[in-house]
Amino acid sequence: MSEIAIRSSLAGLEEYEVETIEAKIIVNANESNYPVPASIQQEIEEKTKSFLFNRYPPIKCETLCSLIAETLGVDIDKVRVGNGSSELLQMACYAFGGAGKKIAVPYPSFSMYGVYAQMSDSEVLRYPLNVEGFLDAEAVIAFCKENQPDLLILNNPNNPTGNYNPLSVIEQIIANVECPIIVDEAYMEFARGEGVDPRDLRPLSQLKLVAGSALALLNKYHNFLVFRTFSKAYSLAGMRVGYSVGSISLSRILGKTLLPYHVNAYSLMAAEICYRHKEDFREQIEEIRSQRALMIAELKELGMKVWPTETNFICYSPEGKIQAVLAEAYEKKYGYSNYSAATKAGKMIFKAMLAEKILLRDFSEHPVLQGCIRQTIGLPEENTIVMNKIKNLCRECLGNEQIN
């Protein structure tokens, strides 16, 4: 059989893969490890009894779009719903990119941005975050003026580092960049954000939804879309529902790329119930924030560098003495390699936890994040188990030595 020809933009792409095992504790995918609250679960079960599985869903997800629009106090034509926010990201690259077009994406950040851009036949332009993982507004603006992208993607808070960028930074970029902008806020519910502008006269219930988010800028600028998801804070990763809110003109362009009936009716039903009862998730979100703070303190005490995070995950890497002893332990167990000491140390943590059937996300070979591990904030009992095992690993490698 002759070789099958494919588009050149796809030739260098590999299928997306992550480590999968039958793990006891899964903290590698930034899902919520918390189940949907019991009251919401019960309402979904009641709706299931009379659910019309034989009927198509609303052709453009109108019911969920209407609910989001009403809650945010915006025109329904400013809202689009997708099969996860990932579908919306992919379709945005198709809508605003294409052959001869350029898409600017942050680095280091969500790896799929570059993949979606490449799939759309666009040229991928990677602009760097600063050394601490934050956006440098002036640098991004200068980058766009020099390179003239056709679409700019911002990730706030950023994945995999977790950094939250203040709304003033996002606004500075939006106000000074000419091309359409996507602000991916998949983790915004976990960020503490900022205070509300007293000049904003919308009802307080609406203002709480947008404090610290680019959603607060909807009435001021018309060159951006905000993407959100139900997969993280709302425990619906298995349902695959996301949404965008932004200018009518950009929303209509994005809508042209979405197929009819593209989100299944059962997922839409579950998402609508969760969105109506968003406050029922508040306790879980607060507990995740509290657990996050505890784990950061414990990791720093062990000698880890921890990236600033306002998400449901932490990104960290061994430094100093603990890096040296973990790297040495890696070589003793797995043999010599050309990896850097940072990468060896990160891999030692990842492999040791894997042996305990604990699944973390390994970023240790990443050029900018060498040695890094990304770990979702799980349930409190899961976090205790994982942290104790990491502490035990460090103690074993240190022997009689102490961390400075």
C-alpha beads as a LAMMPS data file, in Angstrom:
LAMMPS data file: protein, C-alpha beads

404 atoms
403 bonds

1 atom types
1 bond types

-500.0 500.0 xlo xhi
-500.0 500.0 ylo yhi
-500.0 500.0 zlo zhi

Masses

1 110.0

Atoms # bond

1 1 1 0.000 0.000 0.000
2 1 1 1.387 3.404 -0.956
3 1 1 2.033 5.985 1.735
4 1 1 -1.054 8.013 2.600
5 1 1 -0.564 11.734 2.074
6 1 1 -1.819 14.075 4.777
7 1 1 -1.731 17.830 5.265
8 1 1 1.767 19.011 6.041
9 1 1 0.546 20.733 9.223
10 1 1 -0.502 17.334 10.628
11 1 1 2.597 15.403 9.587
12 1 1 4.611 16.368 12.663
13 1 1 1.798 15.953 15.179
14 1 1 1.606 13.030 17.573
15 1 1 -1.595 11.795 19.187
16 1 1 -2.122 13.374 22.606
17 1 1 -1.058 10.970 25.347
18 1 1 -0.655 11.052 29.110
19 1 1 0.405 8.381 31.579
20 1 1 -2.502 6.071 32.402
21 1 1 -2.497 3.309 35.015
22 1 1 -5.051 1.819 37.370
23 1 1 -4.180 4.315 40.060
24 1 1 -5.441 4.536 43.619
25 1 1 -5.076 8.317 43.582
26 1 1 -5.391 10.296 40.331
27 1 1 -4.066 13.838 40.557
28 1 1 -2.607 14.357 37.096
29 1 1 -5.415 15.837 34.972
30 1 1 -6.669 18.861 36.961
31 1 1 -10.154 17.408 37.201
32 1 1 -12.066 18.010 40.383
33 1 1 -11.580 15.029 42.675
34 1 1 -14.757 16.150 44.432
35 1 1 -18.033 14.609 43.254
36 1 1 -20.966 16.755 42.191
37 1 1 -22.745 17.848 45.423
38 1 1 -25.439 15.397 46.535
39 1 1 -28.328 17.820 45.965
40 1 1 -27.246 18.410 42.369
41 1 1 -26.638 14.705 41.823
42 1 1 -30.161 14.013 43.025
43 1 1 -31.648 16.604 40.657
44 1 1 -29.733 15.115 37.705
45 1 1 -31.004 11.643 38.643
46 1 1 -34.590 12.918 38.799
47 1 1 -34.259 14.538 35.372
48 1 1 -32.780 11.320 33.997
49 1 1 -35.996 9.430 34.737
50 1 1 -37.887 11.425 32.125
51 1 1 -34.966 12.376 29.894
52 1 1 -35.670 12.176 26.142
53 1 1 -32.658 10.218 24.981
54 1 1 -34.268 9.809 21.557
55 1 1 -34.291 13.546 20.763
56 1 1 -31.554 15.797 19.467
57 1 1 -30.225 18.474 21.822
58 1 1 -30.925 22.162 21.189
59 1 1 -29.234 22.835 17.857
60 1 1 -27.029 25.647 19.207
61 1 1 -27.187 24.848 22.940
62 1 1 -29.714 27.679 23.308
63 1 1 -30.996 26.746 26.763
64 1 1 -27.559 26.812 28.416
65 1 1 -26.533 29.893 26.408
66 1 1 -29.659 31.671 27.626
67 1 1 -29.014 30.733 31.257
68 1 1 -25.400 31.978 31.124
69 1 1 -26.409 35.177 29.330
70 1 1 -29.180 35.912 31.833
71 1 1 -26.882 35.271 34.805
72 1 1 -24.142 37.541 33.450
73 1 1 -26.562 40.177 32.201
74 1 1 -25.413 40.003 28.574
75 1 1 -27.056 39.444 25.199
76 1 1 -27.486 35.740 24.390
77 1 1 -25.678 36.326 21.097
78 1 1 -22.498 36.946 23.126
79 1 1 -22.496 33.352 24.415
80 1 1 -21.438 30.123 22.725
81 1 1 -21.244 26.626 24.229
82 1 1 -18.814 23.900 23.186
83 1 1 -17.918 20.278 23.741
84 1 1 -15.586 21.373 26.515
85 1 1 -13.726 24.668 26.202
86 1 1 -11.155 22.639 24.241
87 1 1 -13.546 22.432 21.292
88 1 1 -14.009 26.192 21.432
89 1 1 -10.239 26.715 21.483
90 1 1 -9.802 24.446 18.480
91 1 1 -12.631 26.148 16.586
92 1 1 -11.278 29.613 17.433
93 1 1 -8.023 28.627 15.759
94 1 1 -9.996 27.511 12.695
95 1 1 -12.098 30.687 12.720
96 1 1 -9.332 33.257 13.147
97 1 1 -6.322 31.304 11.895
98 1 1 -5.662 29.295 8.744
99 1 1 -3.053 29.099 6.001
100 1 1 -0.891 32.223 6.044
101 1 1 -2.263 33.317 9.452
102 1 1 -0.406 33.536 12.764
103 1 1 -1.607 32.541 16.235
104 1 1 0.304 33.761 19.308
105 1 1 0.264 31.443 22.339
106 1 1 1.911 31.726 25.784
107 1 1 4.937 29.632 26.769
108 1 1 5.161 27.681 28.981
109 1 1 1.431 27.050 28.978
110 1 1 -1.262 24.616 27.853
111 1 1 0.409 22.500 25.165
112 1 1 -2.767 22.085 23.124
113 1 1 -2.799 25.753 22.097
114 1 1 0.056 25.068 19.698
115 1 1 -1.559 21.838 18.532
116 1 1 -4.885 23.514 17.725
117 1 1 -3.082 26.314 15.907
118 1 1 -1.023 23.830 13.914
119 1 1 -4.123 21.779 13.049
120 1 1 -5.657 24.927 11.569
121 1 1 -2.630 25.358 9.265
122 1 1 -1.628 28.495 11.184
123 1 1 1.890 29.561 12.081
124 1 1 2.443 29.159 15.826
125 1 1 4.101 32.115 17.558
126 1 1 5.165 31.464 21.154
127 1 1 5.576 34.483 23.403
128 1 1 7.367 33.892 26.721
129 1 1 5.969 34.426 30.196
130 1 1 8.364 36.073 32.624
131 1 1 10.740 34.042 34.800
132 1 1 8.086 33.637 37.509
133 1 1 5.422 32.512 35.038
134 1 1 3.412 35.735 34.832
135 1 1 2.326 37.745 31.807
136 1 1 4.421 40.828 31.064
137 1 1 1.806 43.092 29.487
138 1 1 4.273 45.451 27.807
139 1 1 6.296 42.536 26.418
140 1 1 3.149 40.855 25.020
141 1 1 2.005 44.110 23.419
142 1 1 5.450 44.653 21.868
143 1 1 5.476 41.033 20.648
144 1 1 2.135 41.525 18.918
145 1 1 3.173 44.806 17.323
146 1 1 6.313 43.191 15.941
147 1 1 4.810 39.864 14.830
148 1 1 1.242 40.914 13.914
149 1 1 -0.619 37.723 14.958
150 1 1 -4.154 37.115 13.715
151 1 1 -5.188 35.671 17.101
152 1 1 -3.705 36.053 20.582
153 1 1 -4.365 33.509 23.336
154 1 1 -3.963 34.397 27.024
155 1 1 -4.190 31.737 29.745
156 1 1 -5.291 33.127 33.123
157 1 1 -4.664 31.494 35.540
158 1 1 -1.941 29.746 33.585
159 1 1 -1.628 25.989 33.160
160 1 1 0.723 24.276 34.108
161 1 1 2.288 26.886 36.409
162 1 1 -0.912 28.160 38.060
163 1 1 -0.118 31.894 37.922
164 1 1 -3.023 34.341 38.181
165 1 1 -2.538 37.672 36.404
166 1 1 -4.426 40.681 37.799
167 1 1 -7.269 42.059 35.711
168 1 1 -5.283 45.268 35.152
169 1 1 -2.621 43.265 33.280
170 1 1 -5.232 41.546 31.103
171 1 1 -6.944 44.855 30.388
172 1 1 -3.677 46.508 29.397
173 1 1 -3.155 43.796 26.779
174 1 1 -6.756 43.859 25.523
175 1 1 -6.654 47.652 25.185
176 1 1 -3.423 47.673 23.172
177 1 1 -3.582 44.630 20.877
178 1 1 -5.450 44.882 17.578
179 1 1 -6.144 41.223 16.756
180 1 1 -8.914 39.095 18.349
181 1 1 -7.972 37.782 21.806
182 1 1 -8.989 34.600 23.638
183 1 1 -8.751 34.778 27.442
184 1 1 -8.819 31.157 28.631
185 1 1 -10.134 31.207 32.220
186 1 1 -10.569 27.466 32.804
187 1 1 -9.350 27.832 36.410
188 1 1 -10.660 31.295 37.294
189 1 1 -13.156 29.986 39.876
190 1 1 -10.208 28.984 42.078
191 1 1 -8.559 32.421 41.954
192 1 1 -9.373 34.925 44.643
193 1 1 -9.419 37.726 42.080
194 1 1 -9.808 41.332 43.088
195 1 1 -12.358 43.793 44.376
196 1 1 -15.327 44.994 42.355
197 1 1 -15.279 48.391 40.621
198 1 1 -17.765 50.572 42.567
199 1 1 -18.751 52.283 39.298
200 1 1 -20.179 49.008 37.980
201 1 1 -23.925 49.184 38.607
202 1 1 -24.798 45.562 37.876
203 1 1 -26.415 43.514 40.672
204 1 1 -23.952 42.262 43.305
205 1 1 -24.737 38.619 42.441
206 1 1 -23.447 39.258 38.914
207 1 1 -20.409 41.221 40.066
208 1 1 -19.239 38.310 42.244
209 1 1 -19.131 36.172 39.109
210 1 1 -16.743 38.473 37.269
211 1 1 -14.478 40.021 39.929
212 1 1 -10.894 39.560 38.734
213 1 1 -12.082 38.057 35.438
214 1 1 -11.967 39.511 31.942
215 1 1 -15.757 39.092 32.008
216 1 1 -15.726 42.411 33.875
217 1 1 -14.502 44.084 30.676
218 1 1 -17.300 42.892 28.388
219 1 1 -19.000 46.270 28.199
220 1 1 -15.746 48.150 27.629
221 1 1 -13.934 46.242 24.845
222 1 1 -15.123 44.257 21.846
223 1 1 -12.002 42.445 20.662
224 1 1 -11.952 39.441 22.976
225 1 1 -13.705 36.252 24.076
226 1 1 -13.531 34.672 27.536
227 1 1 -13.526 30.859 27.657
228 1 1 -14.755 28.941 30.726
229 1 1 -15.342 25.249 31.475
230 1 1 -17.489 23.002 33.651
231 1 1 -14.643 20.449 33.901
232 1 1 -12.740 21.979 36.805
233 1 1 -14.686 23.822 39.510
234 1 1 -18.013 22.187 38.627
235 1 1 -16.918 18.519 38.665
236 1 1 -18.198 17.759 35.148
237 1 1 -15.000 16.730 33.336
238 1 1 -16.747 13.580 32.114
239 1 1 -19.541 15.604 30.492
240 1 1 -17.318 17.862 28.336
241 1 1 -19.022 21.262 28.427
242 1 1 -17.446 24.694 28.084
243 1 1 -18.609 28.139 27.063
244 1 1 -17.394 31.449 25.668
245 1 1 -18.613 34.975 26.361
246 1 1 -17.521 37.994 24.367
247 1 1 -18.303 40.447 21.626
248 1 1 -21.210 39.637 19.335
249 1 1 -19.080 39.962 16.205
250 1 1 -16.403 37.522 17.426
251 1 1 -19.016 35.150 18.879
252 1 1 -20.785 34.978 15.527
253 1 1 -17.543 34.183 13.750
254 1 1 -16.758 31.447 16.292
255 1 1 -20.315 30.122 15.921
256 1 1 -19.781 29.498 12.211
257 1 1 -17.265 26.755 13.061
258 1 1 -19.576 24.865 15.443
259 1 1 -21.582 21.990 14.008
260 1 1 -25.319 21.687 14.696
261 1 1 -26.159 19.538 17.765
262 1 1 -22.461 19.466 18.694
263 1 1 -22.963 19.085 22.485
264 1 1 -25.013 16.131 23.664
265 1 1 -28.305 16.790 25.428
266 1 1 -27.443 14.939 28.650
267 1 1 -24.270 16.987 29.168
268 1 1 -26.228 20.185 28.561
269 1 1 -28.859 19.160 31.100
270 1 1 -26.222 18.425 33.764
271 1 1 -24.371 21.670 33.027
272 1 1 -27.558 23.724 33.301
273 1 1 -28.329 22.254 36.720
274 1 1 -24.769 22.883 37.937
275 1 1 -24.794 26.448 36.647
276 1 1 -28.089 27.216 38.375
277 1 1 -26.611 25.955 41.639
278 1 1 -23.087 27.382 41.376
279 1 1 -23.134 28.433 45.027
280 1 1 -23.417 24.770 46.027
281 1 1 -19.813 24.346 44.846
282 1 1 -18.508 27.192 47.012
283 1 1 -17.584 24.952 49.964
284 1 1 -15.596 22.598 47.713
285 1 1 -13.751 25.495 46.097
286 1 1 -12.857 26.978 49.481
287 1 1 -11.603 23.617 50.722
288 1 1 -9.444 23.240 47.602
289 1 1 -7.951 26.688 48.269
290 1 1 -7.285 25.758 51.900
291 1 1 -5.700 22.425 50.966
292 1 1 -3.635 24.189 48.314
293 1 1 -2.139 26.521 50.929
294 1 1 -1.280 23.612 53.249
295 1 1 0.411 21.623 50.494
296 1 1 2.414 24.616 49.286
297 1 1 3.741 25.152 52.822
298 1 1 4.694 21.464 53.164
299 1 1 6.439 21.357 49.795
300 1 1 8.441 24.485 50.519
301 1 1 9.485 23.006 53.858
302 1 1 10.875 20.015 51.937
303 1 1 12.998 22.310 49.787
304 1 1 10.773 22.510 46.711
305 1 1 10.295 25.500 44.475
306 1 1 6.524 26.026 44.167
307 1 1 5.120 28.220 41.417
308 1 1 2.584 30.869 42.489
309 1 1 -0.819 29.292 41.925
310 1 1 -4.476 30.323 42.029
311 1 1 -5.818 27.093 40.521
312 1 1 -6.812 23.603 41.658
313 1 1 -3.251 22.353 41.134
314 1 1 0.316 23.084 42.166
315 1 1 3.492 22.968 40.095
316 1 1 6.748 22.330 41.955
317 1 1 10.313 21.126 41.530
318 1 1 13.085 20.016 43.927
319 1 1 15.890 22.520 44.541
320 1 1 19.228 22.563 46.310
321 1 1 20.091 19.598 48.526
322 1 1 16.814 17.761 47.980
323 1 1 17.307 18.008 44.221
324 1 1 20.817 16.566 44.528
325 1 1 19.821 13.567 46.675
326 1 1 16.737 12.767 44.575
327 1 1 18.822 12.942 41.392
328 1 1 21.397 10.613 42.965
329 1 1 18.623 8.215 44.020
330 1 1 17.264 8.242 40.457
331 1 1 20.644 7.216 39.046
332 1 1 21.065 4.436 41.605
333 1 1 17.639 3.020 40.812
334 1 1 17.366 3.615 37.059
335 1 1 20.976 3.968 35.923
336 1 1 22.929 6.857 34.482
337 1 1 21.196 9.159 32.024
338 1 1 21.942 12.443 30.278
339 1 1 19.073 14.124 32.077
340 1 1 19.867 17.235 34.099
341 1 1 19.912 16.905 37.896
342 1 1 16.589 18.778 38.001
343 1 1 14.955 16.344 35.574
344 1 1 16.294 13.306 37.427
345 1 1 14.973 14.655 40.720
346 1 1 11.510 15.344 39.273
347 1 1 11.390 11.936 37.639
348 1 1 12.349 10.280 40.906
349 1 1 9.269 11.772 42.551
350 1 1 7.046 10.869 39.611
351 1 1 8.246 7.266 39.372
352 1 1 8.206 6.699 43.138
353 1 1 4.594 7.844 43.301
354 1 1 3.710 5.811 40.211
355 1 1 4.995 2.715 42.017
356 1 1 2.539 3.566 44.809
357 1 1 -0.268 3.840 42.200
358 1 1 -0.396 7.606 42.590
359 1 1 -0.615 9.381 39.253
360 1 1 1.031 12.828 39.044
361 1 1 1.790 14.840 35.878
362 1 1 5.436 14.708 34.821
363 1 1 6.823 17.944 33.365
364 1 1 10.395 17.142 34.384
365 1 1 11.762 17.154 30.816
366 1 1 10.058 20.423 29.827
367 1 1 12.740 22.864 28.591
368 1 1 11.511 25.703 30.844
369 1 1 10.047 23.621 33.679
370 1 1 12.843 21.096 34.182
371 1 1 12.207 18.887 37.180
372 1 1 8.626 20.078 37.586
373 1 1 5.712 17.997 38.774
374 1 1 2.123 19.193 38.435
375 1 1 -0.244 17.861 41.065
376 1 1 -3.989 18.385 41.292
377 1 1 -5.402 19.284 44.698
378 1 1 -7.322 16.141 45.579
379 1 1 -9.594 15.298 48.468
380 1 1 -8.026 16.101 51.885
381 1 1 -7.397 12.433 52.632
382 1 1 -5.772 11.950 49.217
383 1 1 -3.558 14.994 49.716
384 1 1 -2.423 13.682 53.100
385 1 1 -1.450 10.313 51.599
386 1 1 0.433 11.827 48.670
387 1 1 2.268 14.392 50.774
388 1 1 3.278 11.774 53.364
389 1 1 4.681 9.532 50.640
390 1 1 6.646 12.412 49.105
391 1 1 7.998 13.306 52.566
392 1 1 8.996 9.677 53.183
393 1 1 10.765 9.540 49.814
394 1 1 12.714 12.692 50.649
395 1 1 13.649 11.389 54.112
396 1 1 14.877 8.086 52.656
397 1 1 17.019 9.875 50.087
398 1 1 18.422 12.329 52.646
399 1 1 19.338 9.650 55.186
400 1 1 20.866 11.444 58.170
401 1 1 21.163 14.746 56.301
402 1 1 18.821 17.634 56.976
403 1 1 17.304 20.038 54.486
404 1 1 18.778 23.501 54.915

Bonds

1 1 1 2
2 1 2 3
3 1 3 4
4 1 4 5
5 1 5 6
6 1 6 7
7 1 7 8
8 1 8 9
9 1 9 10
10 1 10 11
11 1 11 12
12 1 12 13
13 1 13 14
14 1 14 15
15 1 15 16
16 1 16 17
17 1 17 18
18 1 18 19
19 1 19 20
20 1 20 21
21 1 21 22
22 1 22 23
23 1 23 24
24 1 24 25
25 1 25 26
26 1 26 27
27 1 27 28
28 1 28 29
29 1 29 30
30 1 30 31
31 1 31 32
32 1 32 33
33 1 33 34
34 1 34 35
35 1 35 36
36 1 36 37
37 1 37 38
38 1 38 39
39 1 39 40
40 1 40 41
41 1 41 42
42 1 42 43
43 1 43 44
44 1 44 45
45 1 45 46
46 1 46 47
47 1 47 48
48 1 48 49
49 1 49 50
50 1 50 51
51 1 51 52
52 1 52 53
53 1 53 54
54 1 54 55
55 1 55 56
56 1 56 57
57 1 57 58
58 1 58 59
59 1 59 60
60 1 60 61
61 1 61 62
62 1 62 63
63 1 63 64
64 1 64 65
65 1 65 66
66 1 66 67
67 1 67 68
68 1 68 69
69 1 69 70
70 1 70 71
71 1 71 72
72 1 72 73
73 1 73 74
74 1 74 75
75 1 75 76
76 1 76 77
77 1 77 78
78 1 78 79
79 1 79 80
80 1 80 81
81 1 81 82
82 1 82 83
83 1 83 84
84 1 84 85
85 1 85 86
86 1 86 87
87 1 87 88
88 1 88 89
89 1 89 90
90 1 90 91
91 1 91 92
92 1 92 93
93 1 93 94
94 1 94 95
95 1 95 96
96 1 96 97
97 1 97 98
98 1 98 99
99 1 99 100
100 1 100 101
101 1 101 102
102 1 102 103
103 1 103 104
104 1 104 105
105 1 105 106
106 1 106 107
107 1 107 108
108 1 108 109
109 1 109 110
110 1 110 111
111 1 111 112
112 1 112 113
113 1 113 114
114 1 114 115
115 1 115 116
116 1 116 117
117 1 117 118
118 1 118 119
119 1 119 120
120 1 120 121
121 1 121 122
122 1 122 123
123 1 123 124
124 1 124 125
125 1 125 126
126 1 126 127
127 1 127 128
128 1 128 129
129 1 129 130
130 1 130 131
131 1 131 132
132 1 132 133
133 1 133 134
134 1 134 135
135 1 135 136
136 1 136 137
137 1 137 138
138 1 138 139
139 1 139 140
140 1 140 141
141 1 141 142
142 1 142 143
143 1 143 144
144 1 144 145
145 1 145 146
146 1 146 147
147 1 147 148
148 1 148 149
149 1 149 150
150 1 150 151
151 1 151 152
152 1 152 153
153 1 153 154
154 1 154 155
155 1 155 156
156 1 156 157
157 1 157 158
158 1 158 159
159 1 159 160
160 1 160 161
161 1 161 162
162 1 162 163
163 1 163 164
164 1 164 165
165 1 165 166
166 1 166 167
167 1 167 168
168 1 168 169
169 1 169 170
170 1 170 171
171 1 171 172
172 1 172 173
173 1 173 174
174 1 174 175
175 1 175 176
176 1 176 177
177 1 177 178
178 1 178 179
179 1 179 180
180 1 180 181
181 1 181 182
182 1 182 183
183 1 183 184
184 1 184 185
185 1 185 186
186 1 186 187
187 1 187 188
188 1 188 189
189 1 189 190
190 1 190 191
191 1 191 192
192 1 192 193
193 1 193 194
194 1 194 195
195 1 195 196
196 1 196 197
197 1 197 198
198 1 198 199
199 1 199 200
200 1 200 201
201 1 201 202
202 1 202 203
203 1 203 204
204 1 204 205
205 1 205 206
206 1 206 207
207 1 207 208
208 1 208 209
209 1 209 210
210 1 210 211
211 1 211 212
212 1 212 213
213 1 213 214
214 1 214 215
215 1 215 216
216 1 216 217
217 1 217 218
218 1 218 219
219 1 219 220
220 1 220 221
221 1 221 222
222 1 222 223
223 1 223 224
224 1 224 225
225 1 225 226
226 1 226 227
227 1 227 228
228 1 228 229
229 1 229 230
230 1 230 231
231 1 231 232
232 1 232 233
233 1 233 234
234 1 234 235
235 1 235 236
236 1 236 237
237 1 237 238
238 1 238 239
239 1 239 240
240 1 240 241
241 1 241 242
242 1 242 243
243 1 243 244
244 1 244 245
245 1 245 246
246 1 246 247
247 1 247 248
248 1 248 249
249 1 249 250
250 1 250 251
251 1 251 252
252 1 252 253
253 1 253 254
254 1 254 255
255 1 255 256
256 1 256 257
257 1 257 258
258 1 258 259
259 1 259 260
260 1 260 261
261 1 261 262
262 1 262 263
263 1 263 264
264 1 264 265
265 1 265 266
266 1 266 267
267 1 267 268
268 1 268 269
269 1 269 270
270 1 270 271
271 1 271 272
272 1 272 273
273 1 273 274
274 1 274 275
275 1 275 276
276 1 276 277
277 1 277 278
278 1 278 279
279 1 279 280
280 1 280 281
281 1 281 282
282 1 282 283
283 1 283 284
284 1 284 285
285 1 285 286
286 1 286 287
287 1 287 288
288 1 288 289
289 1 289 290
290 1 290 291
291 1 291 292
292 1 292 293
293 1 293 294
294 1 294 295
295 1 295 296
296 1 296 297
297 1 297 298
298 1 298 299
299 1 299 300
300 1 300 301
301 1 301 302
302 1 302 303
303 1 303 304
304 1 304 305
305 1 305 306
306 1 306 307
307 1 307 308
308 1 308 309
309 1 309 310
310 1 310 311
311 1 311 312
312 1 312 313
313 1 313 314
314 1 314 315
315 1 315 316
316 1 316 317
317 1 317 318
318 1 318 319
319 1 319 320
320 1 320 321
321 1 321 322
322 1 322 323
323 1 323 324
324 1 324 325
325 1 325 326
326 1 326 327
327 1 327 328
328 1 328 329
329 1 329 330
330 1 330 331
331 1 331 332
332 1 332 333
333 1 333 334
334 1 334 335
335 1 335 336
336 1 336 337
337 1 337 338
338 1 338 339
339 1 339 340
340 1 340 341
341 1 341 342
342 1 342 343
343 1 343 344
344 1 344 345
345 1 345 346
346 1 346 347
347 1 347 348
348 1 348 349
349 1 349 350
350 1 350 351
351 1 351 352
352 1 352 353
353 1 353 354
354 1 354 355
355 1 355 356
356 1 356 357
357 1 357 358
358 1 358 359
359 1 359 360
360 1 360 361
361 1 361 362
362 1 362 363
363 1 363 364
364 1 364 365
365 1 365 366
366 1 366 367
367 1 367 368
368 1 368 369
369 1 369 370
370 1 370 371
371 1 371 372
372 1 372 373
373 1 373 374
374 1 374 375
375 1 375 376
376 1 376 377
377 1 377 378
378 1 378 379
379 1 379 380
380 1 380 381
381 1 381 382
382 1 382 383
383 1 383 384
384 1 384 385
385 1 385 386
386 1 386 387
387 1 387 388
388 1 388 389
389 1 389 390
390 1 390 391
391 1 391 392
392 1 392 393
393 1 393 394
394 1 394 395
395 1 395 396
396 1 396 397
397 1 397 398
398 1 398 399
399 1 399 400
400 1 400 401
401 1 401 402
402 1 402 403
403 1 403 404
